[in-house]
Amino acid sequence: MHFEPQLVKKHQTHLTDELERKIIALFSLGTSYQDIRMHIEDLYGINVSNGTINAVTDKLLPELQAWRERQLEAVYPIVWLDAIHYKIKENGRFISKSVYTILGLNVEGKKELLGLYLSESEGAHHWLSVLTDLHNRGVQDILIACVDGLKGFPEAVESIFPKTEVQHCIIHQISNSLKYVASKNQKAFMADLKCVYKAVTLSAAESALDDLEAKWGDKYPIVIKSWRSKWLTLSAYFKYPDYVRTAIYTTNAVEAVHRQFRKLTKTKGGFTNENSLLKLLYAGMLKASERWSHPVQNWNLTLSQLSIHFEGRLDDHIDL
């Protein structure tokens, strides 16, 4: 009995759509070109070159461009922003560049990646261009932006979305604080610091911060100064009930996307150009977003709270 492979017919010189989809599916899992070649050979008994695989995965680029330029919704109640760093080859040498990931929560409570932005530097000018891009693509309002101390972001958001409330990521602030605390004191310091960020009310948190300064201020003035100088944006979440606080006091939602990105890129030392990185992240993002078909936990309660705190700003976009 004679069998003929279905995906690659005899004497065929180009790949079928089905085989291309297989290559892209493997690519979106972070599989290396070498492993893709071996996989295709094992399954179908044909050799594909790195150049062919590259040509197939390059077909994602126009799709990526269309995705980056697509129209967005008018209002995003919550947006998380964070950066991840990669080595990209430029003029014969590898340089470190940041990919800024912007993850939004729409009025239905579903996560949506709004954009990926590549940059060598951080600062108000860069954030101005990112936020202008969001605005040009239809975003009229963001209620709460959760960020990890992104340099220049509060100033930039003030000029494009002046009513947006900025919440600094508490987890990053804690982590940065501990870098300055001697290991022998970390346990005791953390116990006192917990009284600040886990406080039930803003006044209780401020009282706990005063106690923290009284006890540790002489030893760790840099840490206390950091909490004091950022207090306005660190403490924004205290006005909300627990289920809203959980969503906004940390950038963990966008970091989960970055964990997915790291899985994809962990075997890659660096990237030959920006497109080779972006098409991989885009393929990974499509995979990650398959799980975002349902609203986040307690979304109806959260939306009710936000519509009270941000009176009038959601009225035209939701049915309450």
TAHU-V524002 format. One record per helix or strand. SS is the DSSP state (helix for helix, strand for strand). FROM is the first residue (numbers start at 0). LEN is the number of residues. Records with the same first field share a line. If there is no record, write none. Layout:
SS=FROM-LEN, FROM-LEN
//
This chain:
helix=16-11, 32-12, 49-8, 59-10, 123-13, 152-8, 169-9, 182-15, 201-15, 220-9, 230-4, 235-4, 241-7, 251-14, 273-18, 298-11
strand=74-16, 92-13, 110-9, 140-7, 164-4, 270-1
//
